[in-house]
Amino acid sequence: MESNTGTKAGTVGGTLLTICYNIHSEDVAKTIVLAGIGAVVSFVVSLLLKTLFKHFKK
């Protein structure tokens, strides 16, 4: 079975360009802000759990 790398590259490139064309800058900014908030919340919760486990371990 032969694979045509040109066809695969064209398909992937076309798909990526279509996705990039349909994504609006507001969506990108909202995604960045939400990802940042999620990272901060995750970090704070992990610190809180670490502290609680240390407290109950004693």
Secondary structure, DSSP 8 states (H G I E B T S, - for coil): ----HHHHHHHHHHHHHHHHHH--HHHHHHHHHHHHHHHHHHHHHHHHHHHHHHHHH-
